[in-house]
Amino acid sequence: MNEEIDEPFEIQIQGKSLLVVPLEDGTFDVYKGKLLFCNVFADIGIDTEPSWTTSHLVAQELVDEIGYTIEIREM
């Protein structure tokens, strides 16, 4: 990952339009419309790819897709 993301941006995941808002603590709030959908963050290991996580009740497959889209945006 080359640069920090500091501006909100929209993504399309599984037919949903979501707004990703980067936070100062390195996590991302994800909104569906005006409602908070989830907060995601990368659990980065030493020699592994980031594993995306949320404490919200969202399918891991969707969290992974959101995280992958964030990673691509940072490249």
N, C-alpha and C positions, 0 to 999 in steps of 0.2 A: 504494500500500500504506500503510495508515494506522497499524497498530500491529505491534509485534514479537510473534511467537509464542514463548512460552518453555515451554509445557507440552506433553508428548507427546499425540498425538491419533490416532484411527483413521480410516482412509479405506477406501473400497471402490473398487477399480479393476479392470476386466475380470474381475469375479467373484472377485477376490482381496481378502482383508482384510489390510491393511497397517498397521503402527504407524509413525507419523512422529515422530521424536525431534529437536527443534531443538537445534543445538549452538551454543556461544558464538561460533564463528567465522562464523556466518551460513549454514552448510550444514545439511543435514538427513540424518540416518541413517534409512533405511527398512528395517523388519524385516518378514519374513514368518515368523510364528511367533516362535521365539526366535533365528532365524538372520538375520544382516545380509543384506538383499537388495541394497541399493545405498546410496550416499551421493549426494545431488543438491544442486546449487547453481544459483543464477540468475546468468547472465552478463548484466549489465545495461548496455545501451548508453545513450548520451546521449539520443537521440530515438527509441528503439525499445522495443518490448516486451521483457521479459526472455526470454532463451533458456536453457532448462534443460539442464543437462549432468551427466554422471556419468563416472567413470573405470571403472566396472564394466561387464561385458558384459551390458547390458540394452538392449532395443530402444528406439530414440529415441522412438517413438510412446508407449511406456509411460512413459518419463521425462517427456515433454511432459504426459501426463495427470496424473502425480503432481505436477509443477510447477504446472499449472493449478489443481489441487485445493488446493495450498498457497496460491496467490495468492488464491483465493476465501475461504479461511479467514482471511486477513489483512485482508480488507476489512471 
